[in-house]
Amino acid sequence: MGEPTEVLPTAVGQTSNEFTIDSSHSYYLHPSDAPGMTLVNSPFDGKGFGGWKRGMFVALSANNKTGFIDGSLSKPATTDPSLKSWTRCNDISAQLLWKDLESIFGQTNGTKLFQLQKELSTLVQGNLSVTGYFTKLKCIWDELDAMNIISFCSCECVCGGKDKSKKAQDDERLLQFLMGLNSS
């Protein structure tokens, strides 16, 4: 396969097939990184894939391992001395497993989406405090974000499209909040 898209840092103590990798590099495994380690509070139970996926993505990002699941860190050639490091890290991240989970559970649940959109469209402040009203809105928005696969895009955007889309979403949410406030 191709060369890694990320340049390895200077290998300290390099021998013929061994590297000492800087702790900021994606190939670095902390002593606590191991198969079966808990990355998120709740194991995936077949429900709420969007929220679980978001939690996993954040955990993998914190460990600098998202390149293994999004494919940006491709497998090095068999002659590349970094292959062993890549393989160990990929075994922890498991890109193929991630893609399988995405294809099985990543489908948008139309019923849930309908329920959330309906709840959002009818939500008003009423007897709630402004804080309570905002908290209810925020919970619905978070659930919608968890269901929205686009919000997890990790590509590098040079055209500014992601920023414009995020700004439009933020503006829409501000208007939803303001329209639901009591007139007083």
OpenMM code with the backbone's topology and positions (N, CA, C; nanometers):
from openmm import Vec3, app, unit

residues = "MET GLY GLU PRO THR GLU VAL LEU PRO THR ALA VAL GLY GLN THR SER ASN GLU PHE THR ILE ASP SER SER HIS SER TYR TYR LEU HIS PRO SER ASP ALA PRO GLY MET THR LEU VAL ASN SER PRO PHE ASP GLY LYS GLY PHE GLY GLY TRP LYS ARG GLY MET PHE VAL ALA LEU SER ALA ASN ASN LYS THR GLY PHE ILE ASP GLY SER LEU SER LYS PRO ALA THR THR ASP PRO SER LEU LYS SER TRP THR ARG CYS ASN ASP ILE SER ALA GLN LEU LEU TRP LYS ASP LEU GLU SER ILE PHE GLY GLN THR ASN GLY THR LYS LEU PHE GLN LEU GLN LYS GLU LEU SER THR LEU VAL GLN GLY ASN LEU SER VAL THR GLY TYR PHE THR LYS LEU LYS CYS ILE TRP ASP GLU LEU ASP ALA MET ASN ILE ILE SER PHE CYS SER CYS GLU CYS VAL CYS GLY GLY LYS ASP LYS SER LYS LYS ALA GLN ASP ASP GLU ARG LEU LEU GLN PHE LEU MET GLY LEU ASN SER SER".split()
positions = [
    Vec3(0.0839, -0.1175, 0.0000),
    Vec3(0.0000, 0.0000, 0.0000),
    Vec3(0.0884, 0.1238, 0.0000),
    Vec3(0.0288, 0.2419, 0.0170),
    Vec3(0.1017, 0.3660, 0.0075),
    Vec3(0.1769, 0.4014, 0.1331),
    Vec3(0.2548, 0.5075, 0.1221),
    Vec3(0.3296, 0.5604, 0.2354),
    Vec3(0.2338, 0.6286, 0.3325),
    Vec3(0.2684, 0.6361, 0.4617),
    Vec3(0.1827, 0.7076, 0.5561),
    Vec3(0.1749, 0.8545, 0.5168),
    Vec3(0.0596, 0.9155, 0.5367),
    Vec3(0.0430, 1.0556, 0.5027),
    Vec3(0.1044, 1.1440, 0.6091),
    Vec3(0.1381, 1.0898, 0.7224),
    Vec3(0.1966, 1.1657, 0.8313),
    Vec3(0.3444, 1.1301, 0.8392),
    Vec3(0.4290, 1.2302, 0.8484),
    Vec3(0.5720, 1.2067, 0.8530),
    Vec3(0.6116, 1.1632, 0.9934),
    Vec3(0.6879, 1.0562, 1.0012),
    Vec3(0.7363, 1.0097, 1.1313),
    Vec3(0.8331, 1.1107, 1.1885),
    Vec3(0.8281, 1.1333, 1.3188),
    Vec3(0.9265, 1.2218, 1.3797),
    Vec3(1.0631, 1.1551, 1.3761),
    Vec3(1.1641, 1.2308, 1.4064),
    Vec3(1.2977, 1.1729, 1.4103),
    Vec3(1.2958, 1.0550, 1.5062),
    Vec3(1.3387, 0.9419, 1.4585),
    Vec3(1.3378, 0.8214, 1.5405),
    Vec3(1.4592, 0.8233, 1.6320),
    Vec3(1.4352, 0.8336, 1.7599),
    Vec3(1.5424, 0.8346, 1.8583),
    Vec3(1.5770, 0.6896, 1.8892),
    Vec3(1.7013, 0.6535, 1.8894),
    Vec3(1.7410, 0.5169, 1.9202),
    Vec3(1.6958, 0.4197, 1.8127),
    Vec3(1.7004, 0.4620, 1.6888),
    Vec3(1.6533, 0.3777, 1.5794),
    Vec3(1.7497, 0.2615, 1.5579),
    Vec3(1.6920, 0.1410, 1.5497),
    Vec3(1.7692, 0.0249, 1.5091),
    Vec3(1.7107, -0.0187, 1.3761),
    Vec3(1.7435, -0.1342, 1.3280),
    Vec3(1.6978, -0.1741, 1.1962),
    Vec3(1.5457, -0.1824, 1.1838),
    Vec3(1.4750, -0.2305, 1.2852),
    Vec3(1.3297, -0.2447, 1.2749),
    Vec3(1.2562, -0.1856, 1.3946),
    Vec3(1.3194, -0.0966, 1.4684),
    Vec3(1.2577, -0.0473, 1.5898),
    Vec3(1.2704, 0.1038, 1.5969),
    Vec3(1.1650, 0.1699, 1.6441),
    Vec3(1.1651, 0.3149, 1.6596),
    Vec3(1.1250, 0.3493, 1.8015),
    Vec3(1.1780, 0.4587, 1.8512),
    Vec3(1.1251, 0.5205, 1.9711),
    Vec3(1.0455, 0.6380, 1.9190),
    Vec3(0.9140, 0.6342, 1.9364),
    Vec3(0.8273, 0.7329, 1.8745),
    Vec3(0.7851, 0.8374, 1.9764),
    Vec3(0.7910, 0.9612, 1.9349),
    Vec3(0.7497, 1.0745, 2.0167),
    Vec3(0.6047, 1.0571, 2.0605),
    Vec3(0.5726, 1.0974, 2.1841),
    Vec3(0.4383, 1.0768, 2.2399),
    Vec3(0.3299, 1.1556, 2.1693),
    Vec3(0.3645, 1.2533, 2.0865),
    Vec3(0.2628, 1.3285, 2.0134),
    Vec3(0.2290, 1.2646, 1.8787),
    Vec3(0.3014, 1.1611, 1.8417),
    Vec3(0.2796, 1.0959, 1.7120),
    Vec3(0.1645, 0.9962, 1.7188),
    Vec3(0.0949, 0.9805, 1.6087),
    Vec3(-0.0181, 0.8872, 1.6024),
    Vec3(0.0219, 0.7425, 1.6272),
    Vec3(0.1470, 0.7071, 1.6000),
    Vec3(0.1919, 0.5700, 1.6206),
    Vec3(0.2269, 0.5415, 1.7663),
    Vec3(0.2275, 0.6422, 1.8495),
    Vec3(0.2634, 0.6235, 1.9890),
    Vec3(0.1495, 0.5549, 2.0649),
    Vec3(0.1834, 0.4530, 2.1408),
    Vec3(0.0865, 0.3873, 2.2287),
    Vec3(0.1275, 0.4127, 2.3730),
    Vec3(0.0364, 0.4712, 2.4471),
    Vec3(0.0589, 0.4952, 2.5893),
    Vec3(0.0524, 0.3599, 2.6603),
    Vec3(0.1208, 0.3430, 2.7734),
    Vec3(0.1132, 0.2152, 2.8455),
    Vec3(-0.0306, 0.1737, 2.8820),
    Vec3(-0.1221, 0.2708, 2.8938),
    Vec3(-0.2607, 0.2355, 2.9266),
    Vec3(-0.3429, 0.1974, 2.8040),
    Vec3(-0.2883, 0.2169, 2.6826),
    Vec3(-0.3592, 0.1788, 2.5600),
    Vec3(-0.3483, 0.0283, 2.5401),
    Vec3(-0.4642, -0.0357, 2.5350),
    Vec3(-0.4656, -0.1808, 2.5168),
    Vec3(-0.5992, -0.2219, 2.4574),
    Vec3(-0.6030, -0.3327, 2.3833),
    Vec3(-0.7317, -0.3805, 2.3347),
    Vec3(-0.8254, -0.4055, 2.4530),
    Vec3(-0.9480, -0.3658, 2.4400),
    Vec3(-1.0453, -0.3861, 2.5462),
    Vec3(-1.0509, -0.2735, 2.6469),
    Vec3(-0.9642, -0.1715, 2.6302),
    Vec3(-0.9691, -0.0603, 2.7244),
    Vec3(-1.0982, 0.0186, 2.7041),
    Vec3(-1.1439, 0.0835, 2.8087),
    Vec3(-1.2673, 0.1597, 2.8031),
    Vec3(-1.2367, 0.3009, 2.7568),
    Vec3(-1.2949, 0.3398, 2.6422),
    Vec3(-1.2749, 0.4741, 2.5893),
    Vec3(-1.3924, 0.5659, 2.6219),
    Vec3(-1.5114, 0.5083, 2.6339),
    Vec3(-1.6311, 0.5858, 2.6647),
    Vec3(-1.6996, 0.5232, 2.7850),
    Vec3(-1.7814, 0.6020, 2.8537),
    Vec3(-1.8457, 0.5557, 2.9768),
    Vec3(-1.9386, 0.4373, 2.9561),
    Vec3(-2.0167, 0.4395, 2.8495),
    Vec3(-2.1146, 0.3335, 2.8268),
    Vec3(-2.0771, 0.2516, 2.7050),
    Vec3(-2.0700, 0.1200, 2.7187),
    Vec3(-2.0437, 0.0375, 2.5998),
    Vec3(-2.1621, 0.0468, 2.5039),
    Vec3(-2.1336, 0.0300, 2.3760),
    Vec3(-2.2395, 0.0376, 2.2754),
    Vec3(-2.3324, -0.0818, 2.2912),
    Vec3(-2.4630, -0.0536, 2.3021),
    Vec3(-2.5620, -0.1586, 2.3232),
    Vec3(-2.6559, -0.1762, 2.2045),
    Vec3(-2.6204, -0.1199, 2.0900),
    Vec3(-2.7053, -0.1309, 1.9719),
    Vec3(-2.8014, -0.0143, 1.9572),
    Vec3(-2.8080, 0.0725, 2.0574),
    Vec3(-2.8961, 0.1895, 2.0526),
    Vec3(-2.8116, 0.3141, 2.0718),
    Vec3(-2.8595, 0.4247, 2.0172),
    Vec3(-2.7888, 0.5513, 2.0348),
    Vec3(-2.6515, 0.5546, 1.9710),
    Vec3(-2.6412, 0.4990, 1.8501),
    Vec3(-2.5116, 0.4908, 1.7839),
    Vec3(-2.4474, 0.6274, 1.7661),
    Vec3(-2.5259, 0.7280, 1.7294),
    Vec3(-2.4704, 0.8606, 1.7038),
    Vec3(-2.3979, 0.9170, 1.8239),
    Vec3(-2.4586, 0.9100, 1.9406),
    Vec3(-2.3955, 0.9610, 2.0623),
    Vec3(-2.2726, 0.8808, 2.1003),
    Vec3(-2.2830, 0.7485, 2.0885),
    Vec3(-2.1694, 0.6624, 2.1192),
    Vec3(-2.0542, 0.6914, 2.0226),
    Vec3(-2.0885, 0.7067, 1.8946),
    Vec3(-1.9864, 0.7345, 1.7931),
    Vec3(-1.9161, 0.8657, 1.8235),
    Vec3(-1.9930, 0.9664, 1.8620),
    Vec3(-1.9335, 1.0957, 1.8948),
    Vec3(-1.8358, 1.0801, 2.0126),
    Vec3(-1.8767, 1.0067, 2.1149),
    Vec3(-1.7892, 0.9838, 2.2295),
    Vec3(-1.6619, 0.9103, 2.1910),
    Vec3(-1.6762, 0.8088, 2.1080),
    Vec3(-1.5597, 0.7336, 2.0619),
    Vec3(-1.4663, 0.8220, 1.9793),
    Vec3(-1.5252, 0.9034, 1.8928),
    Vec3(-1.4442, 0.9906, 1.8081),
    Vec3(-1.3640, 1.0885, 1.8942),
    Vec3(-1.4280, 1.1438, 1.9965),
    Vec3(-1.3590, 1.2358, 2.0872),
    Vec3(-1.2454, 1.1627, 2.1598),
    Vec3(-1.2730, 1.0415, 2.2079),
    Vec3(-1.1706, 0.9641, 2.2794),
    Vec3(-1.0538, 0.9292, 2.1872),
    Vec3(-1.0837, 0.8864, 2.0661),
    Vec3(-0.9769, 0.8535, 1.9715),
    Vec3(-0.8990, 0.9786, 1.9309),
    Vec3(-0.9684, 1.0891, 1.9177),
    Vec3(-0.9025, 1.2154, 1.8847),
    Vec3(-0.8073, 1.2569, 1.9964),
    Vec3(-0.8517, 1.2412, 2.1205),
    Vec3(-0.7665, 1.2762, 2.2348),
    Vec3(-0.6406, 1.1901, 2.2378),
    Vec3(-0.6500, 1.0680, 2.1863),
    Vec3(-0.5344, 0.9779, 2.1809),
    Vec3(-0.4612, 0.9855, 2.0472),
    Vec3(-0.5003, 1.0810, 1.9628),
    Vec3(-0.4366, 1.1035, 1.8322),
    Vec3(-0.4452, 0.9802, 1.7422),
    Vec3(-0.5624, 0.9136, 1.7421),
    Vec3(-0.5790, 0.7911, 1.6640),
    Vec3(-0.6876, 0.8003, 1.5569),
    Vec3(-0.7451, 0.9172, 1.5323),
    Vec3(-0.8530, 0.9272, 1.4329),
    Vec3(-0.8053, 0.8937, 1.2919),
    Vec3(-0.6768, 0.9130, 1.2651),
    Vec3(-0.6232, 0.8801, 1.1334),
    Vec3(-0.6364, 0.7334, 1.0979),
    Vec3(-0.6450, 0.6494, 1.1991),
    Vec3(-0.6599, 0.5058, 1.1747),
    Vec3(-0.8030, 0.4706, 1.1360),
    Vec3(-0.9006, 0.5446, 1.1876),
    Vec3(-1.0392, 0.5112, 1.1539),
    Vec3(-1.0902, 0.5863, 1.0324),
    Vec3(-1.0321, 0.7034, 1.0027),
    Vec3(-1.0789, 0.7754, 0.8840),
    Vec3(-0.9952, 0.7433, 0.7602),
    Vec3(-0.8911, 0.6617, 0.7772),
    Vec3(-0.8113, 0.6167, 0.6631),
    Vec3(-0.6991, 0.7118, 0.6230),
    Vec3(-0.6819, 0.8234, 0.6935),
    Vec3(-0.5768, 0.9178, 0.6549),
    Vec3(-0.4367, 0.8675, 0.6892),
    Vec3(-0.4274, 0.7691, 0.7777),
    Vec3(-0.2986, 0.7053, 0.8057),
    Vec3(-0.3001, 0.5672, 0.7401),
    Vec3(-0.2644, 0.5645, 0.6134),
    Vec3(-0.2704, 0.4379, 0.5409),
    Vec3(-0.1577, 0.3448, 0.5845),
    Vec3(-0.1787, 0.2181, 0.5580),
    Vec3(-0.0827, 0.1152, 0.5985),
    Vec3(0.0480, 0.1325, 0.5221),
    Vec3(0.1595, 0.1348, 0.5945),
    Vec3(0.2898, 0.1462, 0.5275),
    Vec3(0.3233, 0.0199, 0.4483),
    Vec3(0.4174, 0.0324, 0.3603),
    Vec3(0.4641, -0.0825, 0.2816),
    Vec3(0.5247, -0.1868, 0.3744),
    Vec3(0.5248, -0.3109, 0.3302),
    Vec3(0.5769, -0.4192, 0.4142),
    Vec3(0.7250, -0.4012, 0.4456),
    Vec3(0.7970, -0.3266, 0.3651),
    Vec3(0.9396, -0.3023, 0.3899),
    Vec3(0.9628, -0.1819, 0.4806),
    Vec3(0.8606, -0.1070, 0.5102),
    Vec3(0.8724, 0.0134, 0.5928),
    Vec3(0.8909, -0.0268, 0.7390),
    Vec3(0.9943, 0.0236, 0.8056),
    Vec3(1.0179, -0.0126, 0.9462),
    Vec3(0.9058, 0.0329, 1.0408),
    Vec3(0.8226, 0.1261, 0.9981),
    Vec3(0.7141, 0.1731, 1.0850),
    Vec3(0.5900, 0.0838, 1.0779),
    Vec3(0.5928, -0.0220, 0.9954),
    Vec3(0.4765, -0.1095, 0.9792),
    Vec3(0.4319, -0.1709, 1.1116),
    Vec3(0.5270, -0.2167, 1.1942),
    Vec3(0.4889, -0.2775, 1.3223),
    Vec3(0.4155, -0.1773, 1.4112),
    Vec3(0.4645, -0.0551, 1.4170),
    Vec3(0.3993, 0.0484, 1.4981),
    Vec3(0.2602, 0.0790, 1.4445),
    Vec3(0.2490, 0.0913, 1.3125),
    Vec3(0.1196, 0.1185, 1.2512),
    Vec3(0.0213, 0.0054, 1.2824),
    Vec3(0.0657, -0.1184, 1.2698),
    Vec3(-0.0203, -0.2346, 1.2931),
    Vec3(-0.0695, -0.2389, 1.4373),
    Vec3(0.0199, -0.2143, 1.5339),
    Vec3(-0.0221, -0.2122, 1.6744),
    Vec3(-0.1299, -0.1071, 1.6976),
    Vec3(-0.1098, 0.0122, 1.6441),
    Vec3(-0.2076, 0.1196, 1.6633),
    Vec3(-0.3376, 0.0902, 1.5896),
    Vec3(-0.3278, 0.0360, 1.4711),
    Vec3(-0.4480, 0.0032, 1.3950),
    Vec3(-0.5282, -0.1062, 1.4644),
    Vec3(-0.4606, -0.2010, 1.5286),
    Vec3(-0.5312, -0.3063, 1.6028),
    Vec3(-0.6136, -0.2463, 1.7161),
    Vec3(-0.5640, -0.1384, 1.7760),
    Vec3(-0.6376, -0.0703, 1.8827),
    Vec3(-0.7579, 0.0048, 1.8241),
    Vec3(-0.7391, 0.0698, 1.7085),
    Vec3(-0.8437, 0.1552, 1.6506),
    Vec3(-0.9413, 0.0780, 1.5627),
    Vec3(-0.8922, -0.0206, 1.4913),
    Vec3(-0.9725, -0.1117, 1.4098),
    Vec3(-1.0625, -0.0418, 1.3084),
    Vec3(-1.0022, 0.0109, 1.2020),
    Vec3(-1.0764, 0.0822, 1.0988),
    Vec3(-1.1866, -0.0039, 1.0363),
    Vec3(-1.1578, -0.1301, 1.0075),
    Vec3(-1.2592, -0.2148, 0.9442),
    Vec3(-1.3797, -0.2363, 1.0354),
    Vec3(-1.3547, -0.2558, 1.1646),
    Vec3(-1.4638, -0.2703, 1.2597),
    Vec3(-1.5456, -0.1425, 1.2654),
    Vec3(-1.4777, -0.0283, 1.2670),
    Vec3(-1.5456, 0.1015, 1.2702),
    Vec3(-1.6381, 0.1159, 1.1494),
    Vec3(-1.5887, 0.0799, 1.0306),
    Vec3(-1.6698, 0.0904, 0.9087),
    Vec3(-1.7895, -0.0054, 0.9141),
    Vec3(-1.7690, -0.1252, 0.9675),
    Vec3(-1.8803, -0.2193, 0.9810),
    Vec3(-1.9881, -0.1640, 1.0733),
    Vec3(-1.9477, -0.1108, 1.1881),
    Vec3(-2.0446, -0.0522, 1.2817),
    Vec3(-2.1202, 0.0632, 1.2167),
    Vec3(-2.0476, 0.1454, 1.1445),
    Vec3(-2.1083, 0.2598, 1.0755),
    Vec3(-2.2128, 0.2140, 0.9742),
    Vec3(-2.1805, 0.1101, 0.8983),
    Vec3(-2.2747, 0.0657, 0.7956),
    Vec3(-2.3972, -0.0012, 0.8561),
    Vec3(-2.3812, -0.0680, 0.9691),
    Vec3(-2.4943, -0.1363, 1.0320),
    Vec3(-2.5790, -0.0412, 1.1154),
    Vec3(-2.5143, 0.0358, 1.2019),
    Vec3(-2.5872, 0.1173, 1.2991),
    Vec3(-2.5918, 0.2656, 1.2644),
    Vec3(-2.5156, 0.3076, 1.1643),
    Vec3(-2.5068, 0.4499, 1.1329),
    Vec3(-2.6200, 0.5037, 1.0485),
    Vec3(-2.7178, 0.4213, 1.0202),
    Vec3(-2.8317, 0.4677, 0.9414),
    Vec3(-2.9164, 0.5630, 1.0243),
    Vec3(-2.9645, 0.6681, 0.9621),
    Vec3(-3.0492, 0.7635, 1.0328),
    Vec3(-3.1808, 0.6971, 1.0687),
    Vec3(-3.2198, 0.7099, 1.1928),
    Vec3(-3.3466, 0.6574, 1.2400),
    Vec3(-3.4533, 0.7616, 1.2100),
    Vec3(-3.5308, 0.7383, 1.1038),
    Vec3(-3.6310, 0.8344, 1.0592),
    Vec3(-3.7341, 0.8673, 1.1653),
    Vec3(-3.7776, 0.7671, 1.2405),
    Vec3(-3.8772, 0.7891, 1.3453),
    Vec3(-3.8221, 0.8799, 1.4529),
    Vec3(-3.7002, 0.8537, 1.4968),
    Vec3(-3.6376, 0.9365, 1.6005),
    Vec3(-3.6130, 1.0782, 1.5485),
    Vec3(-3.5675, 1.0885, 1.4257),
    Vec3(-3.5443, 1.2191, 1.3651),
    Vec3(-3.6742, 1.2993, 1.3588),
    Vec3(-3.7828, 1.2349, 1.3180),
    Vec3(-3.9136, 1.2999, 1.3127),
    Vec3(-3.9551, 1.3478, 1.4517),
    Vec3(-3.9399, 1.2602, 1.5513),
    Vec3(-3.9786, 1.2939, 1.6883),
    Vec3(-3.9005, 1.4152, 1.7391),
    Vec3(-3.7703, 1.4165, 1.7163),
    Vec3(-3.6872, 1.5278, 1.7630),
    Vec3(-3.7224, 1.6587, 1.6912),
    Vec3(-3.7416, 1.6507, 1.5592),
    Vec3(-3.7761, 1.7715, 1.4830),
    Vec3(-3.9123, 1.8264, 1.5256),
    Vec3(-4.0072, 1.7366, 1.5517),
    Vec3(-4.1396, 1.7802, 1.5957),
    Vec3(-4.1307, 1.8452, 1.7331),
    Vec3(-4.0568, 1.7821, 1.8238),
    Vec3(-4.0388, 1.8371, 1.9579),
    Vec3(-3.9704, 1.9738, 1.9510),
    Vec3(-3.8732, 1.9864, 1.8643),
    Vec3(-3.8013, 2.1124, 1.8476),
    Vec3(-3.8937, 2.2220, 1.7942),
    Vec3(-3.9787, 2.1848, 1.6986),
    Vec3(-4.0654, 2.2860, 1.6368),
    Vec3(-4.1757, 2.3351, 1.7301),
    Vec3(-4.2106, 2.2577, 1.8316),
    Vec3(-4.3182, 2.2980, 1.9230),
    Vec3(-4.2677, 2.3490, 2.0572),
    Vec3(-4.1373, 2.3427, 2.0791),
    Vec3(-4.0821, 2.3820, 2.2085),
    Vec3(-4.0822, 2.5341, 2.2242),
    Vec3(-4.1399, 2.5814, 2.3329),
    Vec3(-4.1393, 2.7226, 2.3700),
    Vec3(-4.1040, 2.7332, 2.5178),
    Vec3(-4.0691, 2.8531, 2.5599),
    Vec3(-4.0282, 2.8736, 2.6983),
    Vec3(-4.1405, 2.8411, 2.7961),
    Vec3(-4.2597, 2.8926, 2.7720),
    Vec3(-4.3719, 2.8662, 2.8618),
    Vec3(-4.3384, 2.9013, 3.0053),
    Vec3(-4.3554, 2.8058, 3.0966),
    Vec3(-4.3296, 2.8276, 3.2394),
    Vec3(-4.1834, 2.8053, 3.2785),
    Vec3(-4.1010, 2.7683, 3.1835),
    Vec3(-3.9602, 2.7409, 3.2128),
    Vec3(-3.8817, 2.8701, 3.2292),
    Vec3(-3.7736, 2.8621, 3.3066),
    Vec3(-3.6798, 2.9748, 3.3104),
    Vec3(-3.6080, 2.9779, 3.1755),
    Vec3(-3.5402, 3.0865, 3.1464),
    Vec3(-3.4647, 3.0960, 3.0210),
    Vec3(-3.3591, 2.9863, 3.0169),
    Vec3(-3.2945, 2.9614, 3.1307),
    Vec3(-3.1921, 2.8567, 3.1383),
    Vec3(-3.2529, 2.7187, 3.1140),
    Vec3(-3.3666, 2.6922, 3.1755),
    Vec3(-3.4332, 2.5632, 3.1568),
    Vec3(-3.4766, 2.5425, 3.0124),
    Vec3(-3.5301, 2.6485, 2.9520),
    Vec3(-3.5725, 2.6433, 2.8118),
    Vec3(-3.4524, 2.6160, 2.7208),
    Vec3(-3.3421, 2.6888, 2.7428),
    Vec3(-3.2228, 2.6687, 2.6612),
    Vec3(-3.1680, 2.5273, 2.6782),
    Vec3(-3.1703, 2.4760, 2.8010),
    Vec3(-3.1194, 2.3409, 2.8275),
    Vec3(-3.1990, 2.2375, 2.7499),
    Vec3(-3.3322, 2.2534, 2.7450),
    Vec3(-3.4145, 2.1594, 2.6671),
    Vec3(-3.3796, 2.1667, 2.5185),
    Vec3(-3.3653, 2.2898, 2.4671),
    Vec3(-3.3261, 2.3064, 2.3270),
    Vec3(-3.1913, 2.2407, 2.3003),
    Vec3(-3.0973, 2.2669, 2.3890),
    Vec3(-2.9614, 2.2141, 2.3714),
    Vec3(-2.9604, 2.0618, 2.3704),
    Vec3(-3.0403, 1.9997, 2.4538),
    Vec3(-3.0484, 1.8523, 2.4556),
    Vec3(-3.0984, 1.7994, 2.3216),
    Vec3(-3.1988, 1.8636, 2.2654),
    Vec3(-3.2515, 1.8204, 2.1355),
    Vec3(-3.1467, 1.8431, 2.0268),
    Vec3(-3.0834, 1.9593, 2.0286),
    Vec3(-2.9794, 1.9872, 1.9290),
    Vec3(-2.8657, 1.8857, 1.9383),
    Vec3(-2.8261, 1.8499, 2.0591),
    Vec3(-2.7191, 1.7508, 2.0760),
    Vec3(-2.7596, 1.6150, 2.0199),
    Vec3(-2.8843, 1.5757, 2.0422),
    Vec3(-2.9318, 1.4477, 1.9867),
    Vec3(-2.9336, 1.4526, 1.8347),
    Vec3(-2.9776, 1.5651, 1.7789),
    Vec3(-2.9774, 1.5792, 1.6330),
    Vec3(-2.8349, 1.5761, 1.5785),
    Vec3(-2.7417, 1.6425, 1.6475),
    Vec3(-2.6019, 1.6401, 1.6046),
    Vec3(-2.5464, 1.4984, 1.6067),
    Vec3(-2.5827, 1.4228, 1.7087),
    Vec3(-2.5340, 1.2852, 1.7202),
    Vec3(-2.5864, 1.1983, 1.6065),
    Vec3(-2.7035, 1.2302, 1.5555),
    Vec3(-2.7607, 1.1535, 1.4443),
    Vec3(-2.7064, 1.1997, 1.3093),
    Vec3(-2.6476, 1.3179, 1.3054),
    Vec3(-2.6046, 1.3777, 1.1804),
    Vec3(-2.4601, 1.3413, 1.1513),
    Vec3(-2.4397, 1.2533, 1.0546),
    Vec3(-2.3061, 1.2048, 1.0212),
    Vec3(-2.2168, 1.3166, 0.9676),
    Vec3(-2.2747, 1.4193, 0.9067),
    Vec3(-2.1961, 1.5280, 0.8487),
    Vec3(-2.1201, 1.6041, 0.9562),
    Vec3(-2.1767, 1.6140, 1.0761),
    Vec3(-2.1105, 1.6904, 1.1815),
    Vec3(-1.9824, 1.6250, 1.2296),
    Vec3(-1.9519, 1.5032, 1.1844),
    Vec3(-1.8314, 1.4343, 1.2269),
    Vec3(-1.7223, 1.4379, 1.1217),
    Vec3(-1.7396, 1.5212, 1.0212),
    Vec3(-1.6417, 1.5306, 0.9137),
    Vec3(-1.5064, 1.5708, 0.9709),
    Vec3(-1.4033, 1.4972, 0.9367),
    Vec3(-1.2705, 1.5272, 0.9892),
    Vec3(-1.1740, 1.5693, 0.8791),
    Vec3(-1.2253, 1.5933, 0.7599),
    Vec3(-1.1370, 1.6320, 0.6497),
    Vec3(-1.0928, 1.7775, 0.6653),
    Vec3(-0.9860, 1.8091, 0.5986),
    Vec3(-0.9359, 1.9466, 0.5987),
    Vec3(-1.0069, 2.0214, 0.4873),
    Vec3(-1.0789, 2.1247, 0.5244),
    Vec3(-1.1549, 2.2025, 0.4269),
    Vec3(-1.0777, 2.3300, 0.3937),
    Vec3(-1.0543, 2.3547, 0.2656),
    Vec3(-0.9825, 2.4747, 0.2257),
    Vec3(-1.0748, 2.5811, 0.1681),
    Vec3(-1.1987, 2.5417, 0.1347),
    Vec3(-1.2910, 2.6366, 0.0730),
    Vec3(-1.3741, 2.7139, 0.1753),
    Vec3(-1.3714, 2.6713, 0.3006),
    Vec3(-1.4494, 2.7402, 0.4030),
    Vec3(-1.5929, 2.6920, 0.4129),
    Vec3(-1.6266, 2.5880, 0.3396),
    Vec3(-1.7639, 2.5365, 0.3393),
    Vec3(-1.8106, 2.4857, 0.4747),
    Vec3(-1.7215, 2.4172, 0.5477),
    Vec3(-1.7590, 2.3661, 0.6806),
    Vec3(-1.7878, 2.4812, 0.7762),
    Vec3(-1.7054, 2.5850, 0.7703),
    Vec3(-1.7260, 2.7002, 0.8587),
    Vec3(-1.8570, 2.7718, 0.8260),
    Vec3(-1.8865, 2.7861, 0.6976),
    Vec3(-2.0102, 2.8524, 0.6562),
    Vec3(-2.1317, 2.7708, 0.6981),
    Vec3(-2.1229, 2.6401, 0.6832),
    Vec3(-2.2323, 2.5518, 0.7228),
    Vec3(-2.2556, 2.5588, 0.8737),
    Vec3(-2.1484, 2.5583, 0.9504),
    Vec3(-2.1587, 2.5673, 1.0971),
    Vec3(-2.2191, 2.7014, 1.1384),
    Vec3(-2.1784, 2.8089, 1.0735),
    Vec3(-2.2317, 2.9422, 1.1036),
    Vec3(-2.3815, 2.9473, 1.0723),
    Vec3(-2.4227, 2.8888, 0.9602),
    Vec3(-2.5649, 2.8867, 0.9235),
    Vec3(-2.6449, 2.8077, 1.0273),
    Vec3(-2.5898, 2.6947, 1.0731),
    Vec3(-2.6575, 2.6144, 1.1750),
    Vec3(-2.6685, 2.6926, 1.3061),
    Vec3(-2.5616, 2.7596, 1.3449),
    Vec3(-2.5637, 2.8400, 1.4679),
    Vec3(-2.6665, 2.9530, 1.4585),
    Vec3(-2.6726, 3.0186, 1.3432),
    Vec3(-2.7710, 3.1262, 1.3234),
    Vec3(-2.9140, 3.0725, 1.3324),
    Vec3(-2.9373, 2.9564, 1.2715),
    Vec3(-3.0700, 2.8948, 1.2752),
    Vec3(-3.1091, 2.8607, 1.4191),
    Vec3(-3.0150, 2.8094, 1.4953),
    Vec3(-3.0432, 2.7732, 1.6339),
    Vec3(-3.0678, 2.8961, 1.7207),
    Vec3(-2.9971, 3.0029, 1.6940),
    Vec3(-3.0218, 3.1276, 1.7667),
    Vec3(-3.1644, 3.1764, 1.7402),
    Vec3(-3.2063, 3.1708, 1.6147),
    Vec3(-3.3432, 3.2121, 1.5806),
    Vec3(-3.4471, 3.1212, 1.6466),
    Vec3(-3.4221, 2.9899, 1.6490),
    Vec3(-3.5136, 2.8977, 1.7167),
    Vec3(-3.5267, 2.9343, 1.8634),
    Vec3(-3.4155, 2.9624, 1.9272),
    Vec3(-3.4153, 3.0013, 2.0688),
    Vec3(-3.4966, 3.1295, 2.0895),
    Vec3(-3.4676, 3.2313, 2.0103),
    Vec3(-3.5363, 3.3595, 2.0258),
    Vec3(-3.6862, 3.3504, 1.9979),
    Vec3(-3.7240, 3.2726, 1.8967),
    Vec3(-3.8665, 3.2606, 1.8619),
    Vec3(-3.9458, 3.1899, 1.9709),
    Vec3(-3.8823, 3.1053, 2.0512),
    Vec3(-3.9529, 3.0314, 2.1544),
    Vec3(-3.9594, 3.1022, 2.2885),
    Vec3(-3.8884, 3.2146, 2.2998),
    Vec3(-3.8903, 3.2887, 2.4269),
    Vec3(-4.0250, 3.3561, 2.4495),
    Vec3(-4.0632, 3.3664, 2.5747),
    Vec3(-4.1835, 3.4424, 2.6086),
    Vec3(-4.1618, 3.5887, 2.5696),
    Vec3(-4.2686, 3.6582, 2.5374),
    Vec3(-4.2574, 3.7975, 2.4945),
    Vec3(-4.2089, 3.8877, 2.6068),
    Vec3(-4.2304, 3.8464, 2.7299),
    Vec3(-4.1833, 3.9301, 2.8419),
    Vec3(-4.0343, 3.9130, 2.8601),
] * unit.nanometer
topology = app.Topology()
chain = topology.addChain("A")
for resn in residues:
    res = topology.addResidue(resn, chain)
    for name in ("N", "CA", "C"):
        topology.addAtom(name, app.Element.getBySymbol(name[0]), res)
